Amino acid sequence: MQRILIIEDEVDIAELISFNLQRNQFDTILAHDGLEGLNKALSIEPDLIILDIMLPGMDGINVNKQLKRDPRTRRIPVIMLTAKAQTEDRITGLETGADDYITKPFSPKELVLRTQAILKRTTLKSSGAVLELGPFKFDKNTLSFYLNGQLEDLTATEFKLMIFLCERVNAPQDRSTLLKEVWGYSDEVHSRTLDTHMKRLRKKLEPYAAHLETVRGIGYRIVDKPSAS
């Protein structure tokens, strides 16, 4: 069974999440403050973490930063829970490496589906295990990404986003397609999620960020030969 760590200070919400995940064959572990959650993540190394932003001890943003700094946990996918009014917190959470976010109040069914989707893409195996394009190299079996021969840390979502674009090199991909194929969103309500991930990706791709182009009015694409600036 895949193990999910739930870091949520509201006990009733944590137990609701746990109940619905267990019904779908997940093992769950609960923590009710940030420091406790961080320590459990480091010792248990779960398959996925559901992380509330507003936590006692250490808030979710700082917990996530610590998770991404530690080699034991940096590749563990994170879904952040946020209140609807905390727009900037959601964006900050994505910028610190969260794979997805859910706003409160939320549908337990949606949270389970998001969890399943993220875990599916983190465990996906492929017979065509290696893809190379210019300075980019992907190992699909280990979810490893190399930038000009150097291993670069991408989250599972960043990895899927990059490989989706690279497998369609030079072809513009519209925003709705990217949101649907990478996150499973059916509309563009979550466009800031896409833009935040692209901003973060460009920082990680330096000095080859020019390969990732914005196609005005459409979306994004990866090109094999960037235009001269």
C-alpha positions in Angstrom: 0.0 0.0 0.0 1.2 3.5 -0.8 1.7 5.6 2.3 0.3 9.2 2.5 1.4 11.6 5.2 -1.4 14.1 6.2 -0.1 17.2 7.9 -3.3 19.1 9.1 -3.9 20.7 12.5 -7.7 20.4 12.3 -8.3 16.9 13.6 -11.7 16.4 12.0 -10.4 17.4 8.5 -7.3 15.2 8.9 -9.5 12.2 9.9 -11.9 12.9 7.0 -9.0 12.9 4.5 -7.5 9.7 6.1 -10.8 7.9 6.0 -11.3 8.6 2.3 -7.8 7.7 1.4 -8.0 4.4 3.4 -11.2 3.6 1.5 -9.2 3.8 -1.6 -6.4 1.4 -0.4 -3.9 4.0 0.9 -2.1 3.7 4.2 -2.2 7.0 6.1 -0.2 8.7 8.8 -1.3 11.9 10.6 0.5 14.9 12.0 -1.1 17.9 13.5 1.6 20.6 13.5 4.4 21.5 11.1 7.4 20.3 13.1 5.8 17.0 13.8 4.9 16.6 10.1 8.4 17.5 9.0 10.0 15.0 11.4 7.6 12.2 10.3 8.3 13.0 6.6 12.0 12.7 7.2 11.8 9.5 9.1 9.0 7.7 7.2 9.6 9.0 3.7 6.0 8.6 2.5 4.9 8.3 -1.1 3.0 11.6 -1.0 2.3 14.4 1.5 -0.9 16.3 2.0 0.2 19.6 3.6 -2.0 22.3 5.1 -0.5 25.9 4.9 -1.8 27.2 8.2 -0.1 25.1 10.8 1.2 25.6 14.4 4.9 25.2 15.0 5.9 25.7 11.4 3.7 26.8 8.6 3.2 24.6 5.5 5.3 26.9 3.3 8.4 26.5 5.5 7.7 22.8 5.9 7.7 22.4 2.2 10.9 24.4 1.8 12.6 22.1 4.3 11.3 19.0 2.5 12.7 20.2 -0.8 16.1 20.9 0.7 16.6 17.4 2.1 17.6 14.6 -0.3 15.4 12.1 1.6 12.2 14.0 0.8 12.9 16.4 -2.1 11.3 14.1 -4.6 8.2 13.3 -2.6 5.1 14.9 -4.2 3.2 17.4 -2.1 -0.4 18.6 -2.3 -1.0 21.8 -0.4 -4.3 22.6 1.3 -5.2 26.3 1.3 -8.1 28.5 2.2 -9.9 30.2 -0.8 -8.7 33.7 0.3 -5.0 32.7 0.4 -4.3 33.2 -3.3 -0.7 34.4 -2.7 -0.1 31.5 -0.3 -1.1 29.1 -3.1 1.3 30.6 -5.5 4.0 30.7 -2.9 3.4 27.0 -2.2 3.7 26.1 -5.9 6.9 28.2 -6.2 8.5 26.3 -3.3 7.9 23.0 -5.1 4.3 21.8 -4.4 2.9 19.6 -7.1 -0.7 20.7 -6.7 -3.1 22.5 -4.3 -6.7 22.0 -3.1 -8.7 24.9 -1.7 -10.9 24.5 1.4 -13.6 23.6 1.6 -12.8 20.7 -0.7 -14.4 17.5 -2.1 -12.8 14.4 -0.5 -13.4 12.6 -3.8 -11.4 15.3 -5.7 -8.5 15.1 -3.2 -8.4 11.3 -3.7 -8.4 11.7 -7.5 -5.6 14.3 -7.3 -3.6 11.9 -5.1 -4.1 9.0 -7.4 -3.2 11.1 -10.5 0.1 12.4 -8.9 1.1 9.0 -7.7 0.4 7.5 -11.1 2.7 9.9 -12.9 5.4 9.4 -10.3 5.4 5.6 -10.7 4.9 5.5 -14.5 7.3 3.2 -16.3 7.9 3.2 -20.0 9.5 0.9 -22.5 11.1 4.0 -24.1 12.9 4.8 -20.9 15.2 7.6 -22.1 14.4 10.7 -24.1 17.0 13.2 -25.2 16.5 16.6 -26.8 19.3 19.1 -27.0 20.5 19.8 -23.5 17.6 17.8 -22.0 17.7 14.1 -21.0 14.9 12.2 -19.3 15.0 8.8 -17.6 11.3 7.9 -17.3 12.0 4.9 -15.1 13.7 6.9 -12.3 12.1 10.3 -13.1 15.6 11.7 -13.4 16.2 14.8 -15.5 19.6 15.9 -16.8 20.4 19.4 -18.0 23.5 19.3 -20.2 24.6 16.1 -18.4 24.0 17.4 -14.9 21.3 16.0 -12.7 18.6 18.6 -12.0 15.9 18.3 -9.4 12.4 18.5 -10.9 9.2 17.7 -9.1 7.1 15.0 -10.5 4.8 17.6 -12.0 7.7 19.6 -13.5 9.0 16.3 -15.0 5.7 15.4 -16.6 5.2 19.0 -17.9 8.7 19.1 -19.5 8.5 15.6 -21.1 5.0 16.4 -22.4 6.4 19.4 -24.2 9.6 17.7 -25.3 7.7 14.8 -26.9 5.9 17.5 -29.0 9.0 19.6 -29.8 8.3 22.8 -31.7 4.6 22.3 -31.6 2.7 24.9 -29.5 0.6 23.4 -26.7 -2.4 25.4 -25.6 -3.0 26.1 -22.0 -6.2 24.0 -21.6 -4.4 20.9 -23.0 -1.5 21.3 -20.6 -3.8 21.8 -17.6 -5.8 18.7 -18.6 -2.9 16.4 -19.5 -0.5 17.3 -16.6 -2.9 18.2 -13.8 -6.2 16.7 -14.9 -8.0 20.1 -14.8 -10.9 20.5 -17.2 -10.9 24.3 -17.5 -8.5 27.2 -17.2 -9.6 28.3 -13.8 -6.2 27.1 -12.6 -4.1 29.0 -15.2 -2.0 30.6 -12.5 -0.9 27.0 -11.5 0.5 26.6 -15.0 2.2 30.0 -15.1 3.8 29.5 -11.7 5.2 26.1 -12.8 6.6 27.6 -16.0 8.2 30.5 -14.1 9.9 28.0 -11.7 10.9 25.7 -14.6 12.6 28.6 -16.4 14.8 29.3 -13.4 15.8 25.6 -13.2 16.6 25.4 -17.0 19.1 28.3 -17.0 21.1 28.8 -19.1 18.9 26.9 -21.5 15.6 28.5 -20.6 15.2 29.9 -24.1 14.2 26.5 -25.2 10.9 27.0 -23.3 8.9 29.5 -25.2 5.7 31.3 -24.5 3.4 31.3 -27.5 1.3 34.4 -27.1 -2.4 33.8 -27.1 -1.9 30.0 -27.1 0.3 28.5 -24.4 3.9 27.2 -24.4 6.3 25.0 -26.4 9.7 23.5 -26.2 11.9 24.3 -29.3 15.0 22.5 -30.4 16.6 25.7 -31.7 15.7 28.9 -29.7 15.3 32.1 -31.5 18.1 34.6 -31.2 17.3 37.2 -28.6 
